[in-house]
């Protein structure tokens, strides 16, 4: 019964703003001089960039896996103390831009001026370089492993472990030989997603890699610097993007496969909760360990950012000041950047929600997959493809007739397009999940009593989608407010948004001022989370 | 093989008393069924024997050795039991053979010996050819067979079965019931069997323990439980019965205005009593009181008649009766009854 033209229009739009730019990027890479290809594979710089991406992403995935899986086991299946606050703390990095954690670690572990080094003796820690990047991205990606493993563990039918006990296995042995292998595909899939997240990350590798000695380039930071170089750089950037795309695609497929494999194994589960395993004498030491880990991985870097925002001189422990706060908040540049960010994030969130609902309403699986695809494309690659497609030079060559309609190169429209395309997945997924829950007979009843199709949708279906659509709007708004990667590459000259301002202040000028903006971000995100938790609780009552 | 002894076992979850003083002794090689409706405490009792739940009060011993009580409890892995779960609990990431081998691996049995015994156990449940399969490739009945082989492979002292057939369809249930009986005849393992299905309990068990609200109301041979139910509850739950509260008065049973003649040979004290009569013992015709007939249901081998007595419905099952149509009145007669005196 669904009509064809809405799907066609949506698919056309998606093609114009996501598919075509990516194709042009591929074309650009394919047509680029042999030199660029050869250089991309053989030049030591380019090889180092690929190596840097592989090393930091593998490191991050490994770190998240090795920390996240034991934590999930402890928090789901044992009588560890303080489970709720610990779970909330370890989940927190999912909501905070990794760049901010990176800033915190710069303040803590800069080899000369880091607070830890000042406190414990200079030169003890150095956060710069591949290991530092892997560590920061690993702790930022920790929720991906932790949450996936937690969810899988709590879905395992309790009788599976009980059967092992009766067969003669001790509680620990039953946990390790029965439940852990069953949760493993989910945990590995989380680790693969962490790899993808780390390989796509731009802010943290830039912050901790470019100025490291020796510098640790990654594909994303290399793409950025090639783009800054202009003309010939675009070619090389396009070639590097293809490398990154292939890597991301392969890892994404691996993660999907692991998830499916895990699903099959868990499908018989009734989800009865098992009695938590008593840790006995280990309870106190393990709880302490988990608390220390939560403090070090999450709380400490955020505190360091807060402290940096009130330090008179960066890298010195004495004194407190509000001068950064005053300077940033009174600066007209900050105010206009905040204004742009709010308008852009609000518009993008509105578009994502509306278009996501439209995509979901067509009930066409392929369209949903298509709408979700750009989210998996690394931000730098997406931004580069939009640059290539819509910047003035390319436009006239590529498609002459549409070009004048889309004179968006070097304007804020580019950002709006990028934000919307990238996060369309949030809107489509939320709306589609919610639509699947809605009882179609409610709208059918409205039709029987005389409502038109549209009227039935508005009166009977839409009210049930409100929660999901609100959540999609909120998350898109928050992510776009604090967005960095797309913004840095697509921002028109002479204008700022909050993300680019944060990036610029931290990278080149004024860590104190950057810390103020980062604090504001964290406060905004925490406030939003608290509000949402409160709304959920209220709705549940 | 071993005996099992429960003495005055209690268990509560929070404020809810689930098991309220169960005592039960099971001889070596015996098969006892715990029968009752859901929530009667039968599964909790079984899980306490398994060691998956602790007793609050009372003692459990296996083979004369105390495994749970005030002095502490032996964890399930050291009780040497086998258990078949209602949900099968076959590990989805292991093949059939690996599932069955697991208890032997934990006992550090040598590899060739494991292979031999796994093959033997799979033979018992007729799965010899499916050892390499993964559980996702099996049907429900096959999964339950894997669970049974796994529970038996290490020669458990006692085999515990928790509603082993209730997730299967009727035909498979019949088939597996027969197989459990055959296995038991062959291996002679002591078994405790939890079920809400009276046919299963009556068909399989040496003795049936009928549970209600956390206590055992009767434990006896199946035929005794059926023919001589100790309480009105047992009579109603096992076999189904009409239950009437009234009084015995001069050889008659009086419910409100209606007086039934008691069958000859019934000995009953005068006074308030509960009368239980099975549908097949309530006969149509004769010189009994005439009751309004509310419905007639054709059952195939017999016909069921429903009579109204005040606000109660009496069910009679017997050969079809010419002319007995709904809204007519028909005399009924008690052919065999059981009477339980009630406190005045």
Interface residues (C-beta under 8 A of the other chain):
Chain A: X157 X159 X160 X162 X163 X164 X165 X166 X167 X168 X169 X170 X171 X173 X174 X178 X181 X182 X264 X265 X266 X268 X270
Chain B: X50 X51 X52 X75 X76 X77 X78 X79 X80 X81 X82 X83 X85 X86 X87 X88 X89 X90 X91 X92 X93 X102 X103 X106 X107 X135 X136 X147 X150 X151 X154 X160
